[in-house]
Amino acid sequence: MPNVLRHSDGTLFRDLNHNGTMEPYEDPRLPVPERVEDLLGRMTLAEKAALMCHGRMVPGSDPRMPVPLPTGAELITERGITHFAMMAVPDARAMAEWNNHVQDLASAGRLGIPVTLSSDPRHGFASNPATAHTGGGFSTGPEPIGLAATDDPELVEEYARLIGRELRAVGIRVAIHPMADLATEPRWARISGTFGEDPQRAARMIAAYIRGLQGESLGKDSVACMTKHFPGGGPQHGGEEAHFAAGRRLAYPGDAFEQHLIPFEAAFEVGTAQIMPAYAIPSGLGFAEVGANFNRDVITGLLRGRYGFDGVICTDFNAITGTEIPGVTTFPPRNWGVEELSVAEQVVMTLDAGADQLGGETDPELILTAVRSGAVSEERIDASVRRVLRDKFRLGLFDDPYVDADEAARTVGAPDGRALGDTVQQRALVHIAGRPVSGERLYVEGIDPAVAARFGTVVASPAEADFAVVRLKAPYEEREGILERFFHCGSLEFPEEEVERLRALAETVPTAFSVHLERPAVLTPLAAPAALLIGEFGARDDLLLDAALGRTPMEGVLPFDLPSSMAAVENAREDVPFDTADPLFRCGHPHAPRPLAGEPGAR
């Protein structure tokens, strides 16, 4: 029988005397530190080790993602794991029911420690199995880079409150976001998840986002933020991605390391509950030349020491053991700088660095072995378990971890939430150049013809049209590999044959080009022929068409410089904001001027 039950009227019952008799239970209202110490004193070493594993979970048998072995139920009931990052999720009602199911499993354990469910972003348009998800019926806004484009912290905070409300409704209580990384390396694949290139604007947006999710302090109405990737994952060497060996280093040729700490400082100021370190090695800074997950200089020295951060630190996922998708493939670990060490040695190094949880890991034996060997003390384990338990108590999970499936169905994707998501999408649109298009007959590419038909007569060729609206994706280089294809790296220039085709189209009919700026594309060849040039960061077709035809204003600003050429990008320093020479348009455009001689970006 579960140790905690909830009656249909909301009353909680608990086996208070551990005699099998369920009695009405109310929050004893003891201070959280006392509740933590009481529970910690009753935990076995194995239970503590399980609390330091933060695995992944897929509800039920979802055909889109094979359920890893052992199953979620086995991980909870046999291994005692109580932290899971959700992958693909069903609709809100089913997700809420799944949360209640796993809480039942957990409450039947010896101590009844509730499950904490977490998630990467799932309120945008991006879908990447390693970084962001779609589906589940959540209200949709732009990617985080689009939130920066609104340049409106109050709107961002309001939108983050919506995200938090919907996540809480289905039982997700930790957001594995925001990204406090700066977009100083234009080739990097993760820019759409950041708040842009300007350290000060990113700091304002990060603070607003965390306030929206957590509130003024972490409590039962909060979603805890796991801000990442400390000490800043933006200056990737050569623009390569840290999920792969080519991106194993962070580079600081411009000595701009302190700039990358500014958004994190804003996150600390508003009380981010948790932090995730970076996969990559912060090279050339005098720190140990190992990935941040293993780096005592970064975690204990900088994060714990300089900043006094005492929240949960969870490593980026599967840095130690890699990831297996049964029957599909196995992804190697991202253990950059410590590849030659054994798994046991890497675990010891991670714990010595100061991490509290091993992201993606579901085997408590990893930690138990470290303690039994004498390399890690149980007192060191207790320090991490205190932090982990503290967040569970502060979030109210020990008092009531269940959610109302009917309320979840009403809350997620409700009309007011979708309306707010639409507003933020529209507010993020950037009028880069040109004027709105008009006419009765339109030609479209990358737009649903059924949606376009609401704006005029859709024709089959540019020659028949009065105007054209063409949606484009920022260019990237195709990469081999199951996971690599989701990360868009490499050149920011459109292929020459595509440029010629788009120019010919624009010469045939007035054309509005809308570019999805997941990275700062080189738009130099399109700026002159385009009748209208729009930057977007995730927007519905109808919202885009309204803007292209001048029916709604475009109030967004560029959250990064748009480079004038790939040569400028290749000659820039990875860590320095605004370092591409003579950018086509400045960060903050259309309100920012072109760079003046002597300014950053005008070398």
Beta strands, then each sheet from edge to edge (+ up, - down):
strand 1: 4-6
strand 2: 12-14
strand 3: 23-25
strand 4: 53-57
strand 5: 83-86
strand 6: 116-119
strand 7: 172-175
strand 8: 224-230
strand 9: 249-250
strand 10: 274-277
strand 11: 281-282
strand 12: 312-313
strand 13: 323-325
strand 14: 329-331
strand 15: 358-359
strand 16: 430-434
strand 17: 441-445
strand 18: 457-458
strand 19: 467-473
strand 20: 511-516
strand 21: 532-536
sheet 1: 1+ 2- 3+
sheet 2: 12+ 10+ 8+ 7+ 6+ 5+ 4+ 15+
sheet 3: 9+ 11+
sheet 4: 13+ 14-
sheet 5: 16+ 21- 20- 19- 17- 18-
end
